[in-house]
Amino acid sequence: MSRMTRHNEKASGDAELLQGTLDMLILRVAALRPIHGYAIVQRIEQMSRGGLLIRQGSLYPALYRLEERGWLKSEWRTTESGREAKYYSLTKAGSRQLETETADWKRLCAAISLILESTE
């Protein structure tokens, strides 16, 4: 299972995410533009307004898995700072997977909201 922490939690209070959630977030970020691993971590933190922090120990196995499944492709490029980095971008299959996972996630959130907001 992927591990992520909330910004205000200590390492011992890690928040476990549902299986596949990190994959979905990576696919979403890679859909925006080709991006290298460290920038993915930064972008997820930025987009979540600091609510989610990705550990590199979770990120790189997920990137490898997504590339193996054909949902991401990669190429080596030079970063703005002049170093070589592996840039990831979404494939057509990855785009379809992201659509499916996004729809599933929205249904899950709606179902959970019904329970949390229930007065019964």
N, C-alpha and C positions, 0 to 999 in steps of 0.2 A: 504494500500500500504506500502511496506517495506521502511524504511528510512535508508539511508546511507549518509555519508558525504565524500566529497573529502578531502584529507589531508590538503590542503591549504585554505579551506573555514571555515568561522566562523559558529557557531551553527545556526545563523540566516540565513545562506546561504545554508542550507541543499539541497542536490541534491536528488530529488525524482527519484527512479528507477521504471522501468516498473514492473507491477505486476508479481510476480514470479521470478524476477531476483535474489533476495536474496536466494530463495529456490534452484535455480540452482547452485549458488556459494557454498552453504552449501553441496549440494549433491556432487559436484566436490571435495571439500576438504575431505569429508568423504569417498570418493572412494579411496583416497590415502592410508589411514590406519585408524583404530579406533582412535577416537580423542574426547576429552572433549570440552565442550562449550567454555571456555575461550581460549583454543588453536585454536579453529575454527576462532575466532576473530583475533588472532595473525597471523594465517596462511594466511587468506585472505588479511590482511594488507601487509604481507611479499610478497605474490605472486603478488599483485598489485603494488609492490614497493612503498607502502605508499599512493597510489592513492585512496584507499577505506578504510574507517573506519566503522566498524559495531558497532552499539549501542547495548548493552546487552538487552535493552528494546525491540529491534526488533528481536534479535537472539533467545531468548528463546521461544517466541510464534511460531516462524518459526520451531524450532526444534520439538516442541510439535505437530504442524500441520503435519510435514513430518513423524513423528513417527505414528501418527494416520492414515495417508494414507498408511502406510506400506512400505514407501520408505526408512526409517531408522529404525534400531533396536538399543536398548541400553542395557548396563549392567554397574553395579557399579564396579569400580576398584580402586586400590590405585595408586595415582599419584607418580611421582618421588620424590615429596616433602613429601610424606607420608600421604596425605589427601585423603579422598574418593571423587570420582567424577564420574559422569555419562558419559560413553564413548559411542559415536555414531559410527555406521558403516552402510554402504550401504547394502540394501537387493538386491535380484535379481530384484524385481520390481523397486527398486530405481535406479538400473543400467540402466534398460530399459527406465525409465523416464528421466534420465540424458542424455542418447543418443538422445532421442526425443527433449528435451529442447535445447541441444547443437546445433542440426541441425537447429531447428527453429531460434535460436539466430543468427547463422551464416547467414542464409537467410535474416533475418531482417537487420543485419549489412551490408550485400552486397547491399541490396536495398537502404539503407540510404546513403551508399557511392556513389552509382550511382547518387543520387540527389545532394549530396554535391560537387561532382566532375564534374557535368554537366556544360557545357559552353553555353547551350541553354537558 
